[in-house]
Amino acid sequence: MPSIAMRLGRLALVLLCVALVSFGLMMLSPIDPVDAYLGPQVAQVSPEQRALIAERWGFDAPPALQFGHWLRQLASGDLGWSHVYNQPVSEVIGQRFQRSIVLLAGAWLVSALLGFALGVMAGTKEGSPLDKMISTYAYLTVSTPAFWLAMLAVLLFSVTLGWAPTCCAGPAGVLDQDVTLATRLHHLVLPVTTLALLGIANITLHTRTRMLALMRSDIAIHAFAQGAGRFDVAWRHGLRHASLPAVTLAFASLGELFGGSILIEQVFAYPGLGQATVAAGLRSDIPLLLGIALFTALFVSIGNLVADTLYGVIDPRLTTGGS
Amino acid sequence: MTKATRPILLGIALSCLAAISTAQAKDQLILAIGGEPEQGFDPLLGWGQYGNPLFQSTLLSRGQDFAPQPELATKWSLSEDRLTWTLTLRGDARFADGTPVTADDVAYTFNTAAKAGGRADLSALAEATAIDEQTVTLRLHAPRITFIDQLLTLGIVPHAERENGYSEQYGRHPLGSGPYQLVEWQEGEQLIVERNPYFYGPTPDFERLVFLFTGEDATLSAAHAGQVDIAAIPPALAANVPTSMQRVIMESVDNRGILFPTQPDNGEHAASGAPIGNDVTADPAIRQAINLAVDRDTLVEVALHGFGRPAFGPADGLPWSSDEERIDAPNLAQAKGLLDAAGWELHDDGLRYKEGLPARFRLTYPSSDTTRQLLAEVSAEMVRPLGIEMQPTGRHWDDIQRHALHQDAILFGFGSHSPQEVYYLFHSQHAGNGYYNSGFYINSAVDAHLDAAQAAPSSEQANRHWQAAQWDGTTGYGLRGDASWAWLVNLEHVYFADTCLDVGELGVAPHGHGWPITANLLEWRWVCD
């Protein structure tokens, strides 16, 4: 097993690469930062004011200098200042992540657990009506864009039926502290469900394939010969066997989940990190975008690290080196 | 709260979400008109440049006829050399914490905003000085009548050195002397404000306002679900009005028009590297003929779904634009006559030529904007019978800036509450300066009128000079003169409003949909019980 220091070193290298690539992409982006800053007022200010804006927010510095400045700030623990939000980047990310984490964690848990359960059920009895139903459902959702599903969901459940709120993390006109837990959950149901659908199908299909393989293996035949039923075999041998791809997918999909949440947050007007990412990208807020990129990369890396560790727990054969 | 009532309240909260807006609407108004200032409510960075500053008050305000009205300042004058504004403040204005607004605060606001590097443009200001408690002077670098815009839009903040004064956090904790004070801002979601008890003006009709910052789709959904009292709606979706709501139309000078390069192609390039000039559009006859040929009423119907009006200038209906600038109906015969007289001969291929040069040029529009695409394509069809071929071409803004800006005809959108825009668009000093005067329009008579306007003693007198720049009897940038643009349409901004909400007499909105409707917020009334 590589030492902790080695892992941290690798992580730092990954983060640096992420930052460099994101910064490079921003530099290549055709967006003029002063135009983006001014928005609809782009043609209302004098050339002198444009120069002042560029100077104040550091748009006029050469790219290498901007990146160097950002790195130096980062070394002293400062992620920089976001000009879109006129706030330290760390505060922007902190505030928005608090909202996003609920959405992400909810969707992640639902998709992992439900996806795994469905996969095991379908794989246990290949060709049964239950298997066909689950497989059909999985193939349908895996090929459905999440944002489109989200729009349909809003149309049906919020506008036509009126069961769920159309937007936001809380009701209109109610102070943050006065929003009850039930109301919060009510506002979360639709976004979480649609976001979870994104992950369920994938995990289901992979788990199902693993289960099928198991059911055809010598182990299963041996067990059947001893008189064990299909569910018995699935329970005793299948779960652990099939959980490896599920764990891999669940943790590897953290990045995808982040991506999906950007779209879902747009549709549901849910004020999370996704909205901030879009704003940072479209309006050339380099410190904010780099901050979010680093944060996301860190998040996903940790996810992978956890998956790596879990492998060893689930299947001791996968523990390399050492003992 | 007792335990027994808790589940009941919970039930109400859950099941009657839709009813909240209607049940409390007398006190609380819910608006979904966009316009969230991500930077916060800091006037020094540009909050309030667009519509009502809500938390702060301004020195002057715009009347219905765009003439300045007293607000924080009761008296104002501009010195003989047009360099110094002297303003006398009212004595009864207080910030929302109860402390009085003084000349010190005003001077601080102006001096700090000039250095802030935000959207509030105070580059014309040399220095603001508090003379005594109630008198402040603003000294300019050069005569510039449009500096009055800042008296109309810059909200006054408390001096940094006083208690609750201005600081880096001001945008999220605004303190001002406006009609409302901030209760809570849930960023990306909503803004909740309540009346400022110390406001010097008339008490607003609504105790509480809630601004929802939802996107177009979510706003439309909320309007149809009955969760909002007024919502900004894209014209393409405005046909289907929800029950118990009505369509409210706000006129605007949010215009779209075709900018023509007015210089011939001499092989020159701008600082950005973009080539300058176009031999076809440099001929005034071509530009005038196009102006005569386009059917603006049809453009409104086709491209704007009927929500608009024909445009003939950059500021139709505003005091610095002449009402006489108009073409009542397209006139192809007159247009053909102009082209014939200018030597453009119609050939067998249906195109006109002058000395071997075909009357053909690109009409470029930003490819992301479907309205402008429609306008470009339909107007190209309209001028085709003249023997002029405009080739609609979609490009990204960046591409436009690097290649097309000074050599193609471009479908632009402008429209401002300030005549400063006219100055930027038509003064030769701004030729080739970014999006301003990108057609390199140069006319010394027009320059003289524009400069005379900036040096005028009042905005009313400046308006005469602004109008003269458009047409002074012999020349001008407008239709009757050099026809440097073919203005096509003015958009109308569409809102769905509860039938019980009376929004009074709406003004004319500038470029940009949404927040400008709040300009007359204090006149809004709830007319049902």
Interface residues (C-beta under 8 A of the other chain):
Chain A: P30 I31 D32 D35 Y37 L38 G39 P40 Q41 V42 A43 Q44 V45 S46 P47 E48 Q49 R50 L52 I53 E55 R56 W57 H83 V84 Y85 N86 Q87 Q95 R96 M151 V154 L155 S158 V159 G162 P165 T166 C167 C168 A169 G170 P171 A172 G173 L175 D176 T180 A182 T183 H186 Q266 V267 F268 A269 P271 G272 Q275 A276 A279
Chain B: L10 A13 L14 L17 A18 I20 S21 Q24 Q28 I30 E38 Q39 G40 D42 L45 G46 Q49 Y50 K115 A116 G117 G118 R119 D121 L122 S123 A124 G171 R172 V183 E184 Q186 E187 G188 E189 Q190 I192 R208 V210 L212 F213 T214 G215 D217 A218 S221 A222 H224 A225 Q227 V228 H396 W397 D398 D399 Q401 F414 S416 S418 Q420 E421 Y424 H430 N433 G434 Y435 Y436 H511 G512
